Amino acid sequence: MRRADPHRALIRVLTARYPGLLVLASRSEPWASVTFTGARHELTCQGAPDPTGIDEAELALPGHIVADVQVTRSGGRISIEALTIEAV
């Protein structure tokens, strides 16, 4: 069974939850620990009037858990870094 792409799902969830959020650039790379498999995601965005709470929001991704989110804002740009883990 093919799992849903967590990177695309993360972008869809964020842009739906925060109208006006425009993703300018993004990338993801595989990540693994001894017990978990997942991916690290980096997004460069602009346009969201208030990104407050993104790092504490419950983000539902099919087949994955959003384990960590960090948000930084510099001028009109918003950087979002997230770690997703495959749900078993």
PyMOL commands that set and color helices and strands:
alter all, ss='L'
color gray80, all
select helices_A, chain A and resi 6-17+54-56
alter helices_A, ss='H'
color red, helices_A
select strands_A, chain A and resi 22-32+37-46+60-61+64-74+77-86
alter strands_A, ss='S'
color yellow, strands_A
deselect
rebuild
show_as cartoon
